[in-house]
Amino acid sequence: MQTLQWILDERQRCDVELLLTGAFLPLKGFLTEKDYRSVLQSMTLATGALWPIPVTLDIPQSLADALPLGGTLMLCRADGTPLAHLRIDDVFCPNFSEEALKIYGTDDLTHSGVRLLHQRHPCYVGGPVTVVDPQRAAIARQVDFLPPYRTPQELWPRWKAIGKPIVAFQTRNPMHGAHYAVTKQALKDTQGHLLIHPTIGPTNPGDMQAAMRIRAVLALADSYPASDSVPPVTVSTLPLAMRMAGPREAVWHALIRQNFGADYFIVGRSPADPGHNPRRPDGYWWDPYAAQDLFRTVSDKMQIQALIFPEYAWHKKLQTYMPIAGKNVTDFAKISGTWVRNRLALGQTLPEWYAPKPVRQVLEKGYNQLQSKGLVLLVTGLPASGKSTLAAALVNALRILDNRPITLLDGDVIRRHLSKGLGFSREDRQEHLARVGFVAQIIAQHGGIAVMALIAPYQADRQTLRQHIEEDGVFAEIYLSTPLEECERRDPKGLYAQARSGRLQHMTGIDEPYQVPQTADLIFDTQHHSLPEMVDTIIQYLQEIRALAPNIENTPGVYRILD
């Protein structure tokens, strides 16, 4: 029986990642109906273990009808590469209104979390998830998620070497002065080490772009005073898809950080609340301190300890951040994410008290219009040479280092949409590259960055692409010279094997030619160059030719920012 496949969307990809790395323990897979209903009713799994948020894999009815219990569903990345096996233990169709009322306390579509819930596919499939290829999964997480991402297994040795209590701080917004004050107080209270753990998965509509938030966090991390030879802060991104489920989600966030080895979790005011509630004057969906109350009721079921903090704000007379409770609120200047975004969008600077200067500079520059020319990068090579992997990693690095909009144009993904219906004849390949090149040219015309991952096997077609792009921007060709034998050994989709057996025609490298680039700007053999080395070399080259934004110069390798 042929194994059925499912292409993961961005939220599902995040969930699979955290399941595979143990960040969702005790979960080892997506919830079955029994566990799902237990989570809804009592915030626990059927075993009694505390777990407040349903982690479910939604699928269309047509796929649900085809899934055999006890069988396997292959979970694939966006380009079709297999990532994990899901053993099909259960298939069921939930009542989204019931789920919304239990998790969010409302079925009001004004709530962004409720609205996204109702937009899911109608059925859930539950069962344990196991990795297809650990080495390939390790590479996938490098390219799918913004750096500096570290798994629990990668952080545990760091905590052991530091030898201090670990204090975790969750944020989906740029950190500002109040966050800075609270986290410094937490470090003082615990004599610990701070883990700033910003989420980078799908979040609340209107939230600031993840890459800009990470740049601001990295800038702030350098502002913490060091008391000894050990740095006071570790920054690590977290590929978590926000549910915007308020108090329940705050407890969930703490359990996740418990799996990352944290001893304490900071709980402030109104965590995971999407705001914009038209029925409350303050715009919140829960009481601002409901999450703190919930922590007090479930603390005996958790190993991690909550650090409860009141609301902090800037005292205009005393010129410092301090708790508001018990004081005249008119003496304080209060801020919100919306206030920050609106001010920046209008081209206004942020006040000095908002955050340390490096943070303000990152946010203000990020909102400035850049006048740089557009940039198009073509990553070319044989199938399975590593094009998609390098391109995706490069996109993430550029998002950290550059303010322009960045688009990944992956050949396999494009073929399912823009080039749907095209085959692999010489003419169809030429048309495929022309279509993708046309999109890249438009991106360049508008000052953006496009990273193309395409086989593009013919020299003449690549040269034509270069000529068109250079009319509007900068073009760089990156050739992955990975030998055919190595590509066949990797072959994650089994294409070479199909071609060798005669089941697949027009396979580049087997019965169709690949013309080695004559004008490549950079050449890498992925057998001898690691992914971080290739990305940092490309970044350095782009800086040398002044193809990156003018405010990015002498930037250290993005994969070495934890060193």
Order of alpha helices (4+ residues) and beta strands (2+ residues): beta-alpha-beta-alpha-beta-alpha-beta-beta-beta-alpha-alpha-beta-alpha-alpha-beta-alpha-beta-alpha-beta-alpha-beta-alpha-beta-beta-beta-beta-alpha-alpha-beta-alpha-beta-alpha-alpha-beta-alpha-beta-alpha-alpha-beta-alpha
